[in-house]
Amino acid sequence: MSDYLAPMTDTLDPDLAAMAEDELTRALTLSWRDLSTLTPWGDSFDGFSPAGRQVTVERNYLWAGDPGGDILCEVTVFGGPSRYDEGVRASRLVRKP
């Protein structure tokens, strides 16, 4: 479970939430050491949600505070640019060892 899972609106879409959690798990397969060499960094790609909806996934690795410290990994899943505000964001800190 993410440290932070939130809808961008008042309601949580379970399909987008499931995809955000899954993508966050995948995004966190790299160690802090590996991530520290590419932070700050982000990307986006189009895919399909567990329910088969076409979605956009944005993934970001950001310094949570000072560079060289903890890394914040954020994943946002939404139904395309016009529906960004209806998406779901999941995030977790990768603590510096």
C-alpha positions in Angstrom: 0.0 0.0 0.0 1.3 3.5 -0.8 2.0 6.0 1.8 -0.3 8.3 -0.1 -3.2 7.3 -2.4 -5.6 10.0 -3.3 -8.1 10.9 -6.0 -7.6 14.2 -7.8 -11.4 14.8 -7.2 -13.8 13.9 -4.4 -14.1 10.3 -5.3 -11.6 7.5 -5.7 -11.9 5.5 -8.9 -11.1 1.9 -7.9 -9.8 1.0 -11.4 -7.4 3.9 -11.6 -6.4 3.4 -7.9 -5.5 -0.3 -8.7 -3.4 0.8 -11.7 -1.7 3.6 -9.7 -0.8 1.1 -6.9 0.5 -1.5 -9.4 2.6 1.1 -11.3 4.0 2.5 -8.0 5.1 -1.0 -7.0 6.9 -1.3 -10.4 8.4 2.1 -10.1 9.9 1.2 -6.7 11.8 -1.8 -7.9 15.0 0.3 -8.1 17.0 0.9 -5.0 17.7 4.4 -3.5 21.2 4.2 -4.9 20.0 3.5 -8.4 17.2 6.2 -8.2 19.6 8.8 -6.8 21.6 8.8 -10.1 18.5 9.8 -12.1 16.5 12.0 -9.7 14.9 14.3 -10.5 13.3 12.5 -13.4 9.9 11.7 -14.8 8.1 10.0 -17.7 4.7 9.3 -19.0 3.1 6.6 -21.2 -0.2 5.4 -22.4 -1.6 2.0 -21.3 -4.7 0.1 -20.3 -6.2 0.0 -16.8 -7.2 -3.3 -15.2 -10.7 -2.7 -16.5 -9.4 -2.2 -20.0 -9.7 1.6 -20.1 -7.1 3.6 -22.0 -5.1 5.7 -19.5 -2.1 7.9 -19.2 0.5 7.1 -16.5 2.9 9.7 -15.2 5.8 8.6 -13.0 8.1 11.1 -11.2 11.1 10.7 -8.9 11.8 13.9 -7.0 13.9 14.8 -4.0 11.6 14.9 -1.0 13.7 17.7 0.5 17.4 18.5 0.0 19.1 16.8 -3.0 20.8 13.6 -1.9 18.2 12.8 0.7 15.0 10.8 0.6 13.3 10.4 -2.8 9.6 10.9 -3.4 8.2 8.5 -6.1 4.8 9.6 -7.5 2.6 7.8 -9.9 -0.5 9.5 -11.4 -3.0 7.6 -13.5 -5.7 9.4 -15.5 -7.9 9.0 -18.5 -6.0 11.2 -20.9 -5.0 14.9 -20.7 -8.6 16.2 -20.6 -9.3 14.0 -17.6 -6.2 14.7 -15.5 -8.2 16.2 -12.7 -10.2 12.9 -12.4 -7.1 10.8 -11.9 -5.5 9.1 -8.9 -2.1 9.7 -7.4 -0.1 7.2 -5.4 3.3 8.0 -3.8 5.9 6.7 -1.5 9.2 7.8 0.0 12.3 5.9 -0.7 14.4 6.6 2.4 18.1 7.2 2.0 19.9 4.3 3.7 
